[in-house]
Amino acid sequence: MNRRQFASAVSVGLAATATAANVTASLGQAPVQRPAPIAPDKRLQVAALVYPGMILLDLVGPQTVFNLLRSDVHLVGKTRAPVRTDIGVAIGPTLAIDECPADLDLLFVPGGLEGSVAMMDEKEVLDVLADRGSRARFVTSVCTGALILGAAGLLRGYEATSHWYVRDLLALMGAKVATERVMVDRNRITGAGVTAGLDFGLELARRMRGEDAARLIQLVLEYDPKPPLDAGSPEKAGAELTSRVRQIRGPAITAAKQAAERAAVRLRI
């Protein structure tokens, strides 16, 4: 089975789960509290920002879920020139920023600290994000992508999270800092660092297609994490290891703070 056939099979499953949910409701059983999903036969319009220095895993984890949700995913770059990711794999944007569709079901920004800091000063990019985000059904990010959303003014007054070593900077741009792995505030959905992308993707699937569809995708992806170590957060890793990471990333964190302060001035916060 190739990728297209696989995605098609999952789409059939999504439609079946939605039908089953409707049957349950018609039988008068107590409804489960869940967000209203989008019709299974509607293709979702998704724009994902791609830029030099982004973390590839921030993109491909969520994008795998977007694909299974039957989405048209537009990879939007500042231009159509390929961008080099953190591991050296180049991504080819499918659209330039000025070609980004005007109306979206989902606006998504992945992270990558140095690359995110650079994007926080790209007025053309921020202006388009602000415009598309003002109409998108969901405005979302993973990792330091939240810094870019913040710089575009899209997190002002919303609870949001990001990678643990920069999430406090969101407050400078008017956000309310959250520590959850995935934070949902109205139509803003933000994920924590890197590997939170799959958690983010499943939460998004639940809200866009319904809980049964999200469970089906989780099973298809065999997402059942059992890490061999238990050091995935500052609380678990301890002060010494956390301090080492902060020291290693110190210059980039300082640059991110300065970019957030510049954004605050532009946003008049």
C-alpha positions in Angstrom: 0.0 0.0 0.0 1.5 3.3 -1.0 1.1 6.6 0.9 -1.9 7.8 -1.1 -3.7 4.6 -0.7 -2.9 4.6 3.0 -4.2 8.1 3.5 -7.3 7.2 1.5 -8.0 4.2 3.7 -7.7 6.3 6.8 -10.1 8.9 5.3 -12.7 6.1 4.8 -12.2 5.3 8.5 -12.7 8.9 9.5 -16.0 9.0 7.6 -17.1 5.7 9.2 -16.4 7.0 12.7 -18.3 10.2 12.0 -21.3 8.1 10.7 -21.1 5.9 13.8 -21.2 9.0 16.1 -24.3 10.2 14.2 -26.0 6.9 14.6 -25.3 6.9 18.3 -26.8 10.4 18.6 -29.9 9.3 16.7 -30.4 6.4 19.1 -30.8 8.9 21.9 -27.7 7.9 23.8 -26.1 10.6 26.0 -23.9 12.8 23.8 -20.2 13.1 24.6 -18.9 16.6 25.2 -16.6 17.4 22.2 -16.0 20.2 19.8 -18.1 20.3 16.7 -16.0 18.5 14.0 -15.7 19.5 10.4 -17.6 17.3 7.9 -15.5 14.3 7.0 -15.8 15.0 3.2 -14.5 18.5 3.4 -10.8 18.9 2.5 -9.0 21.1 5.0 -7.0 24.1 3.8 -3.8 24.2 5.8 -0.9 26.7 5.5 2.3 25.8 7.3 5.2 28.4 7.4 8.6 27.0 6.5 11.8 28.9 7.0 15.6 28.4 7.3 16.7 26.8 10.5 13.3 25.4 11.4 13.2 22.0 13.1 12.1 19.4 10.6 10.4 17.2 13.3 8.3 20.2 14.3 6.8 20.1 10.8 6.6 16.5 9.8 4.9 15.1 12.9 1.9 17.5 12.6 2.0 17.3 8.8 1.6 13.5 9.0 -1.6 14.1 11.0 -2.8 16.9 8.6 -2.4 14.4 5.7 -4.5 11.8 7.4 -7.1 14.5 8.1 -7.6 14.9 4.3 -5.9 18.3 4.0 -4.4 20.4 1.3 -1.2 21.4 3.0 0.5 24.5 1.6 4.1 24.9 2.6 4.6 28.7 2.7 8.0 30.2 2.6 9.2 33.8 2.3 10.0 32.9 -1.3 9.7 29.6 -3.2 13.4 28.9 -2.7 14.2 25.7 -0.7 14.9 26.3 3.0 17.5 24.3 5.0 16.2 22.7 8.2 18.0 21.9 11.4 19.2 18.5 10.2 20.3 19.7 6.8 17.3 18.4 4.9 16.0 21.0 2.5 12.2 21.8 2.3 10.8 23.2 -0.9 8.0 25.7 -0.2 5.0 25.2 -2.4 4.0 28.8 -2.2 5.6 32.2 -1.5 4.3 34.2 1.5 2.3 36.6 -0.8 0.6 33.5 -2.4 -0.7 32.1 0.8 -4.5 31.4 0.6 -6.6 34.1 2.1 -9.0 31.8 4.0 -7.7 28.8 5.9 -9.0 26.1 8.2 -5.6 26.0 9.8 -2.6 28.3 10.1 0.4 26.4 11.5 3.9 27.6 12.5 6.6 25.1 13.5 9.7 26.1 15.6 13.4 26.2 15.5 14.9 28.8 17.8 17.4 30.7 15.6 15.1 30.5 12.6 12.2 31.7 14.7 14.1 34.7 16.0 14.9 35.7 12.4 11.2 35.4 11.4 10.2 37.6 14.3 11.7 40.6 12.5 10.4 39.7 9.0 7.6 42.3 8.6 6.3 40.9 5.3 5.9 37.4 6.9 4.4 38.8 10.1 1.9 40.9 8.2 0.6 37.9 6.2 0.4 35.7 9.3 -1.6 38.4 11.1 -4.0 38.8 8.1 -4.5 35.0 7.6 -4.7 34.4 11.3 -7.5 36.9 11.7 -9.7 34.7 9.7 -8.4 31.1 10.1 -10.5 28.6 11.9 -7.5 27.6 14.0 -4.2 29.5 14.6 -1.5 27.1 15.8 2.1 26.4 16.5 4.6 23.9 17.9 7.7 24.8 19.9 9.2 28.2 19.2 6.7 28.8 16.4 4.7 30.4 19.1 7.2 33.2 19.2 6.5 34.0 15.6 2.7 33.9 16.2 3.4 36.2 19.2 5.4 38.6 17.1 2.5 38.7 14.6 0.2 39.8 17.4 -1.8 36.6 17.2 -1.4 35.5 20.8 -2.3 38.7 22.6 -4.8 37.8 25.3 -4.5 34.1 24.7 -3.0 31.4 26.9 -0.2 29.8 25.0 2.9 27.5 25.4 6.2 27.0 23.7 9.5 25.2 24.3 10.2 25.4 28.0 13.3 27.6 27.7 11.5 30.5 25.9 7.8 30.1 26.8 8.1 33.0 29.4 8.9 35.3 26.5 5.4 35.0 25.2 4.2 37.3 28.0 6.3 40.1 26.5 4.0 39.9 23.4 0.8 39.9 25.3 0.2 36.1 25.8 -0.7 34.4 29.0 2.1 31.8 29.6 0.9 28.2 30.0 3.0 25.1 30.9 0.8 22.4 29.4 2.2 20.2 26.7 -0.6 21.3 24.4 -2.5 24.5 25.3 -6.0 25.2 23.8 -7.5 28.7 24.2 -10.5 29.2 22.0 -9.1 28.8 18.4 -5.5 29.0 19.4 -3.7 25.7 19.9 0.0 25.8 20.8 2.3 22.9 21.5 5.4 22.7 23.7 8.8 21.7 22.3 9.5 19.5 19.3 8.1 16.1 20.2 4.9 17.7 21.4 4.0 18.0 17.8 2.3 14.6 17.7 0.3 15.4 20.9 -0.6 18.7 19.2 -1.6 16.9 16.0 -3.9 14.5 17.8 -5.6 17.3 19.8 -6.1 19.2 16.6 -7.6 16.1 14.9 -10.0 15.7 17.8 -11.2 19.2 17.4 -11.4 19.2 13.6 -12.8 15.7 12.9 -14.0 14.4 16.3 -12.5 12.2 19.0 -13.2 8.9 17.2 -11.2 10.1 14.2 -8.3 11.2 16.5 -8.2 7.9 18.2 -8.1 6.1 14.8 -5.2 8.3 13.7 -3.4 7.6 17.0 -3.7 3.9 16.4 -2.7 4.1 12.8 0.5 6.0 13.8 1.0 3.5 16.7 1.6 6.5 18.9 2.2 4.8 22.3 5.3 6.5 23.6 7.5 4.7 26.2 10.8 6.7 26.3 13.8 4.8 27.7 14.7 7.8 29.8 12.7 10.2 32.0 14.4 13.6 31.4 12.0 15.3 29.0 11.1 18.3 31.1 13.0 20.5 33.5 11.0 19.1 36.4 12.1 15.5 35.5 15.6 16.3 34.3 16.5 18.3 37.4 18.2 21.6 38.0 21.8 20.7 36.9 20.8 19.3 33.5 18.3 22.1 33.0 21.0 24.7 33.8 23.4 23.1 31.3 20.8 23.3 28.5 20.1 26.9 29.3 23.8 27.7 29.2 24.3 25.9 25.9 21.3 27.7 24.4 22.0 31.0 26.2 23.0 33.2 23.2 19.9 32.1 21.2 17.6 32.6 24.2 19.0 36.1 24.7 18.4 36.8 21.0 14.8 35.5 21.3 14.2 37.9 24.3 15.5 40.8 22.3 13.3 39.9 19.3 10.3 39.6 21.7 11.0 43.0 23.1 11.2 44.5 19.6 7.9 42.9 18.8 6.3 44.3 22.0 7.3 47.8 20.9 5.8 47.2 17.4 2.6 45.8 19.0 2.5 48.7 21.5 2.4 46.3 24.4 
